Amino acid sequence: MTSPQEPNILRLARETGDPVQAEPLELGPRVRDLRKARGWTLEQAAQQAGLARSTLSKIENGQMSPTFEALKKLATGLEISVPQLFTPPKRDQIMGRRDITRKGDGQAHATTTYEHELLAGSLTTKKMLPYQSRIRARSFDDFDGWIRHDGEEFMLVLTGTVRLYTEFYEAIEMRRGDSAYYDGTMGHNVISTSPEDATILWVTSLS
């Protein structure tokens, strides 16, 4: 039996030059999934697409076969290409990974200036390296030159006060709740300026 949406799919292939799979997805459930993934109500999605709410409802429930013009409006509203309306989500790319690190259970790694606790240690091939650090250093001279590494880095002061040194900027004082994002290849060091050792959350990209 020919699907009522087949004429639009064939026209789609002709006008965009994109191949369309032999067994296309049912448009209604696909549109509903895309809408819900964005957290939109029917009314919100209809406004985004410039369609009547009743029209979108009928499309989602398979009660009508939209014109190609309606498909283009729908795709624009959902911020995707028209072919993606008929393309299954790439479920093989959903990793679904998760790792919980309880307080104090991270992998310890101490240096003369920092006392690191590596987090999410059971996950391999991570794209980020999160770790919490106790800052032992009290002077720039405590370091053997600049620290440098590949990737970008984000730091958030958890307790105490610190001074962040970066190679191309003036040193800056930071306190609890302050954060910084910077290029890891640029020389950088952090010292504690409070009586107690300050603590920091660091997240370093691994790409």
C-alpha positions as CSV (number, residue, x, y, z in Angstrom):
1,M,0.0,0.0,0.0
2,T,1.3,3.5,-0.9
3,S,1.9,5.8,2.1
4,P,-0.1,9.1,1.8
5,Q,3.1,10.9,2.5
6,E,5.0,9.2,-0.4
7,P,4.3,12.0,-2.9
8,N,5.9,14.6,-0.6
9,I,8.9,12.3,0.0
10,L,9.5,11.8,-3.7
11,R,9.2,15.6,-4.3
12,L,11.6,16.1,-1.4
13,A,14.2,13.8,-3.1
14,R,13.7,15.7,-6.4
15,E,13.9,19.2,-5.0
16,T,16.7,18.7,-2.5
17,G,18.7,16.1,-4.3
18,D,19.0,14.1,-1.0
19,P,18.4,10.4,-1.0
20,V,15.4,9.2,1.0
21,Q,15.3,5.8,2.6
22,A,13.1,3.2,1.1
23,E,11.1,2.8,4.3
24,P,10.6,6.4,5.7
25,L,9.7,7.1,9.3
26,E,6.1,7.8,10.1
27,L,6.1,11.6,10.0
28,G,3.6,12.1,12.8
29,P,5.5,10.3,15.6
30,R,8.8,11.8,14.3
31,V,7.5,15.4,14.5
32,R,6.1,14.7,18.0
33,D,9.4,13.4,19.2
34,L,11.3,16.4,17.8
35,R,8.8,18.8,19.4
36,K,9.0,17.1,22.8
37,A,12.8,16.9,22.7
38,R,12.7,20.7,22.5
39,G,10.2,20.9,25.4
40,W,7.7,22.7,23.2
41,T,3.9,22.5,23.5
42,L,1.8,22.1,20.4
43,E,1.0,25.8,20.5
44,Q,4.7,26.8,20.8
45,A,5.8,24.5,18.0
46,A,3.0,25.7,15.7
47,Q,4.0,29.3,16.3
48,Q,7.6,28.5,15.5
49,A,6.6,26.8,12.3
50,G,4.0,29.3,11.3
51,L,1.3,26.7,11.2
52,A,-2.1,26.4,12.8
53,R,-2.1,24.4,16.0
54,S,-4.9,22.2,14.6
55,T,-2.8,21.5,11.5
56,L,0.2,20.5,13.6
57,S,-2.0,18.3,15.7
58,K,-3.4,16.5,12.7
59,I,0.2,16.0,11.3
60,E,1.3,14.5,14.6
61,N,-1.7,12.2,14.7
62,G,-1.4,11.1,11.1
63,Q,-4.7,12.7,10.2
64,M,-3.4,14.6,7.2
65,S,-0.5,14.5,4.7
66,P,1.1,18.0,4.8
67,T,2.0,19.8,1.6
68,F,5.6,20.3,0.8
69,E,5.4,23.9,1.7
70,A,4.1,22.9,5.2
71,L,7.0,20.5,5.5
72,K,9.4,23.2,4.8
73,K,7.8,25.5,7.4
74,L,7.8,22.6,9.9
75,A,11.5,21.9,9.3
76,T,12.4,25.6,9.6
77,G,10.4,25.9,12.9
78,L,12.2,22.8,14.3
79,E,15.6,24.2,13.1
80,I,16.4,21.1,11.0
81,S,16.6,20.3,7.3
82,V,13.5,18.8,5.6
83,P,15.2,15.4,5.0
84,Q,15.8,15.2,8.7
85,L,12.0,14.9,9.2
86,F,12.3,11.5,7.5
87,T,15.6,10.5,8.9
88,P,15.8,8.3,12.1
89,P,17.7,9.7,15.1
90,K,21.3,8.4,15.4
91,R,20.6,6.3,18.4
92,D,24.0,4.6,18.0
93,Q,25.6,7.9,19.0
94,I,23.8,8.0,22.4
95,M,26.4,6.7,24.8
96,G,24.2,6.9,27.9
97,R,27.3,6.9,30.1
98,R,27.3,7.9,33.7
99,D,29.8,7.9,36.6
100,I,29.2,8.9,40.2
101,T,32.1,9.9,42.4
102,R,31.3,10.1,46.1
103,K,32.9,12.8,48.3
104,G,36.5,11.8,49.0
105,D,36.4,8.8,46.6
106,G,38.3,10.4,43.7
107,Q,41.7,9.2,42.7
108,A,44.4,11.1,44.6
109,H,47.3,12.7,42.8
110,A,49.5,15.1,44.9
111,T,52.2,17.4,43.7
112,T,54.3,20.0,45.6
113,T,51.9,22.7,44.7
114,Y,48.5,21.0,44.3
115,E,46.6,18.1,45.8
116,H,44.3,16.8,43.1
117,E,41.4,14.4,43.4
118,L,40.5,13.1,39.9
119,L,36.8,12.6,39.4
120,A,34.8,10.2,37.1
121,G,37.8,7.9,37.1
122,S,35.9,4.8,35.9
123,L,35.0,6.4,32.5
124,T,37.5,5.9,29.7
125,T,37.9,8.0,26.6
126,K,36.4,11.0,28.3
127,K,36.3,14.4,26.5
128,M,36.7,16.3,29.7
129,L,38.9,15.7,32.8
130,P,37.2,16.9,36.0
131,Y,39.1,17.2,39.2
132,Q,39.0,19.0,42.5
133,S,42.2,20.4,43.9
134,R,43.6,21.7,47.2
135,I,45.9,24.6,46.5
136,R,49.1,24.3,48.5
137,A,51.2,26.9,46.7
138,R,51.5,30.3,48.3
139,S,53.9,31.9,45.9
140,F,54.5,31.9,42.1
141,D,58.0,30.8,43.0
142,D,56.7,27.6,44.3
143,F,56.2,26.5,40.7
144,D,59.0,25.4,38.3
145,G,57.8,27.7,35.6
146,W,54.4,27.9,33.9
147,I,52.0,25.0,33.7
148,R,50.9,24.3,30.1
149,H,48.8,21.6,28.5
150,D,46.6,20.9,25.5
151,G,42.9,21.8,25.5
152,E,40.9,24.5,27.3
153,E,40.3,24.7,31.0
154,F,37.5,25.9,33.3
155,M,38.1,26.6,37.0
156,L,35.7,27.4,39.8
157,V,36.8,28.5,43.3
158,L,35.0,26.4,45.9
159,T,36.6,27.6,49.1
160,G,39.1,30.3,50.2
161,T,40.7,32.9,47.9
162,V,43.2,32.4,45.1
163,R,45.4,34.4,42.7
164,L,45.2,33.2,39.1
165,Y,48.4,33.9,37.1
166,T,48.1,33.7,33.3
167,E,50.9,34.3,30.8
168,F,49.3,37.1,28.8
169,Y,47.2,38.8,31.5
170,E,47.6,40.5,34.9
171,A,47.3,38.3,37.9
172,I,43.7,38.3,39.3
173,E,42.3,37.7,42.8
174,M,39.4,35.3,42.9
175,R,37.2,34.1,45.7
176,R,34.5,31.5,46.3
177,G,32.1,31.3,43.4
178,D,34.4,33.1,40.9
179,S,35.3,31.2,37.8
180,A,37.7,31.4,34.8
181,Y,37.9,29.8,31.4
182,Y,41.2,29.9,29.5
183,D,43.4,28.3,27.0
184,G,45.4,25.5,28.6
185,T,48.4,26.1,26.2
186,M,48.8,29.5,27.8
187,G,51.0,29.4,30.8
188,H,49.0,29.5,34.0
189,N,49.4,28.9,37.8
190,V,47.2,29.3,40.8
191,I,48.2,30.1,44.4
192,S,46.1,30.3,47.6
193,T,46.0,33.7,49.2
194,S,43.8,32.7,52.2
195,P,45.2,31.4,55.5
196,E,43.9,27.9,54.7
197,D,44.4,26.0,51.5
198,A,41.9,27.0,48.9
199,T,40.0,24.4,46.9
200,I,39.1,24.6,43.2
201,L,37.0,22.6,40.8
202,W,38.9,22.2,37.5
203,V,37.5,20.8,34.2
204,T,40.0,20.3,31.4
205,S,39.1,19.5,27.8
206,L,40.9,16.5,26.4
207,S,40.5,17.4,22.7
